[in-house]
Amino acid sequence: MDQKAETPTSNPKLSNQGLKDLLNQPDFNQLLENARAYKTQVEAEEQAQNPPPIENIAEIPPTKPKAISRRNFLTGLAGATALAAAGGYWAYKLFDTAPQTPKKDSVTEAAEEEETKPVEIFPTPNPYFGFRNDIPELMVWAKRAGASCVRIDGDRVDLKQPDVLNEAKRLDLDILYVFHPTKPLSASEVDTQLEAIFNSGANITLEIGNEPDDVTVPRWQNHDLDSFARFVALVFERMRQLKSSGVIPSEAKAIVGALTNQKNTDKFISSLTRAGISDFKNLTFAVHAYDSPEDVRYRTNLVKKATGGEVMITEIGTNNVAANNQPIMKSVDTISQMYTAAREFTNNPIYIHQLPYTERDPITGQGYGYVEMNGTPLASFDKLKENIEQVEEQKSSQKKNPAVPVSI
């Protein structure tokens, strides 16, 4: 059956620029030259074979067939084949009207891949539960535990490469940022740090200093509380100035860092007074407690009595499970009891030390942490999550019925 030729659906025209570009192709110009030479040869041969009509038949000269040389034949055949191929190629390139799929850049491909990932459903964030964590790859485990916030050690974070802050921000986790240089800073040095911290886009509360009186670890120069108190006063003053000038957000907040030895509390308060701080009732003081709910109650009561201010329990943990003859799962119960005790004193977040399983006893291999550095949760992770949820359920029931005890 004869097939009908397809009728073109469009009649695209070659633009002037397109024609110029085509004619500027070296191979195409050579092809045209070959085609013109071949055309001239063929026309001459056709004219010789088909002369104009002669009136007098007697005038017709005798003729004999003219042979085409093998070279001419092959040259013509090659030229015709090349012309047909080139014509087909350029017609496809110039007149093809089929829609082309645009090439995607790496950013677009990454965004589309992210959209196709299944959406993870996290527990409802517990406003009283936080984790200590500086590892961006493990940040999601704080979210999976039900924490609403993380405590980040500023000494271990490069603000020029804020992966930790960005990951916490992406997961909608509030940040307690520990700002603890080991020696006094100038006002301009403090300003530079405060601007970088508070303008990072994350919801940050600043913890000024960290255990400056520690005599075993050099956390502050000569563990001198007088110079540390002056540093605290300087940070509060620079924050006031930067907020009033709009350099940092007006809602920027800071708390006073915790001591190692709570017996130094009265001495520290005297140092703060000499540094020009006296309105303690409007300040919040950090508390660190270890190993037992009794330590939480002792240290928290001591700070509240000495300052009259708010407390935030920014570190609870166990010093060394081996030294206390506590296997890891038993230490989870201890931490849960400490969390319960802390909830008696404050509605501020309580930070558990710590999420990464890194600080281990050199003999037993046991220590702090609930998730391996490779992202594998320990059995203690699920147990702690379950215990914290149980405490909050009991606290909720206690609001409705105060006679209901809260215990783990």
ABEGO torsion letter per residue (X at the ends): XBBBBBBBABBBBBBAAAAAAAAABAAAAAAAAAAAAAAAAAAAAAAAABBBBBABAAABBBBBBBBBBAAAAAAAAAAAAAAAAAAAAAAAAAABABBBBBBBBAAAAAAAAAAABBBBBBBBBBAABBBBBABAAAAAAAAAAGBABBBBBAAABBAABBAAAAAAAAAGBBBBBBBBBABBBBAAAAAAAAAAAAAAGBBBBBBBEBGAABAABBABBGGBAAAAAAAAAAAAAAAAAAAAAGABBAABBBBBBBBABAAAAAAAAAAAAAAGBABAAABBBBBBBBGBAAAAAAAAAAAAAAAGBBBBBABBBBABAAAAGBBAAAAAAAAAAAAAAAAAABABBBBBOBABBABBBAAAGBEBEABBAAGBBBAAAAAAAAAAAAAAAAAAAAAABAABBBBX
